[in-house]
Amino acid sequence: MNSRTAHVQALALLIALAGVAPASALAAEPADLPALERAWHGCVREAYDSQQDRGSRAGRERNALDECKPHEDAYVAALMAARPGDADAPMNGWARTWAAYVAFVVDPVKVWIEVLRR
């Protein structure tokens, strides 16, 4: 690749990035989650397919994800905005997990003690 081609590609990238509006977590408009997800996945696929085949697959995947970070940020912000405002929701999840674990450990011990009492 010569320097002229590199300059043309860099200029095309700058023009493309200039037209992209920044993804903002503060956007007040309701988001279409499936459309945002499709846009993000489409961007990742296109970015991955446009890369050359040299280098590791993991490296190419990271580069594609880095290239589509604004789409990912918009999608994650919309997901977080769509969640209910219950501050105890994560704690309730941990409490249920802990209770299930305790039941998994206590139930066999309880049965074993009942067998010994008979």
C-alpha positions as CSV (number, residue, x, y, z in Angstrom):
1,M,0.0,0.0,0.0
2,N,1.5,3.3,-1.0
3,S,1.3,6.6,1.0
4,R,-1.3,8.1,-1.3
5,T,-3.7,5.2,-0.7
6,A,-3.0,5.4,3.1
7,H,-3.9,9.1,3.0
8,V,-7.1,8.5,1.0
9,Q,-8.1,5.8,3.5
10,A,-7.4,8.0,6.5
11,L,-9.3,10.9,4.9
12,A,-12.3,8.6,4.2
13,L,-12.2,7.4,7.9
14,L,-12.1,11.0,9.2
15,I,-15.1,11.9,7.0
16,A,-17.0,8.8,8.1
17,L,-16.3,9.6,11.8
18,A,-17.2,13.2,11.4
19,G,-20.7,12.2,10.2
20,V,-21.2,9.9,13.2
21,A,-23.0,11.5,16.1
22,P,-21.5,10.7,19.5
23,A,-23.3,8.1,21.5
24,S,-24.5,9.7,24.7
25,A,-25.8,8.0,27.8
26,L,-27.7,11.2,28.6
27,A,-30.0,11.0,25.5
28,A,-33.5,11.3,26.7
29,E,-35.2,9.7,23.7
30,P,-36.6,6.2,24.2
31,A,-34.4,3.8,22.3
32,D,-35.3,0.9,20.0
33,L,-33.2,-1.8,21.7
34,P,-33.5,-4.4,18.8
35,A,-32.5,-1.8,16.3
36,L,-29.5,-0.6,18.4
37,E,-28.4,-4.2,18.9
38,R,-28.6,-4.9,15.1
39,A,-26.7,-1.8,14.4
40,W,-23.9,-2.7,16.8
41,H,-23.7,-6.3,15.5
42,G,-23.7,-5.1,11.9
43,C,-20.9,-2.7,12.7
44,V,-18.8,-5.4,14.3
45,R,-19.4,-7.8,11.4
46,E,-18.5,-5.1,8.9
47,A,-15.4,-4.0,10.8
48,Y,-14.2,-7.6,11.2
49,D,-14.8,-8.4,7.5
50,S,-13.0,-5.3,6.4
51,Q,-9.8,-6.3,8.2
52,Q,-6.9,-8.1,6.5
53,D,-6.4,-11.8,7.4
54,R,-3.0,-11.3,9.0
55,G,-2.7,-11.3,12.8
56,S,-4.6,-13.4,15.3
57,R,-8.3,-13.9,15.2
58,A,-8.6,-12.5,18.8
59,G,-6.7,-9.4,17.8
60,R,-9.0,-8.8,14.8
61,E,-12.0,-9.3,17.0
62,R,-10.7,-6.8,19.6
63,N,-10.0,-4.3,16.8
64,A,-13.5,-4.7,15.4
65,L,-15.0,-4.2,18.9
66,D,-12.9,-1.1,19.4
67,E,-14.0,0.3,16.1
68,C,-17.7,-0.1,17.1
69,K,-17.4,1.2,20.6
70,P,-19.9,4.1,20.0
71,H,-22.6,1.6,18.9
72,E,-21.9,-0.6,21.9
73,D,-22.0,2.4,24.3
74,A,-25.4,3.5,22.8
75,Y,-26.8,0.0,23.1
76,V,-25.6,-0.5,26.7
77,A,-26.9,2.9,27.7
78,A,-30.3,2.2,26.3
79,L,-30.3,-1.2,28.1
80,M,-29.5,0.5,31.4
81,A,-32.1,3.2,30.8
82,A,-34.8,0.5,30.1
83,R,-34.1,-1.3,33.4
84,P,-36.5,-0.5,36.3
85,G,-35.2,1.9,38.8
86,D,-35.3,-0.6,41.7
87,A,-32.1,-0.1,43.6
88,D,-32.5,-3.4,45.5
89,A,-32.7,-5.5,42.3
90,P,-29.0,-6.6,42.3
91,M,-29.2,-7.4,46.0
92,N,-32.3,-9.4,45.6
93,G,-30.5,-11.4,42.9
94,W,-27.6,-12.1,45.2
95,A,-30.0,-13.0,48.1
96,R,-31.8,-15.6,45.9
97,T,-28.4,-17.0,44.8
98,W,-27.2,-17.3,48.3
99,A,-30.5,-18.9,49.5
100,A,-30.3,-21.5,46.7
101,Y,-26.7,-22.3,47.7
102,V,-27.6,-22.6,51.4
103,A,-30.6,-24.9,50.5
104,F,-28.3,-27.0,48.3
105,V,-25.9,-27.5,51.3
106,V,-28.4,-27.6,54.1
107,D,-31.0,-30.0,52.6
108,P,-28.7,-33.0,52.3
109,V,-27.4,-32.4,55.8
110,K,-30.9,-32.1,57.2
111,V,-31.9,-35.4,55.5
112,W,-28.8,-37.1,56.8
113,I,-29.6,-36.0,60.4
114,E,-33.2,-37.2,60.1
115,V,-31.9,-40.6,58.9
116,L,-29.7,-40.8,62.0
117,R,-32.6,-39.9,64.3
118,R,-34.7,-42.9,63.1
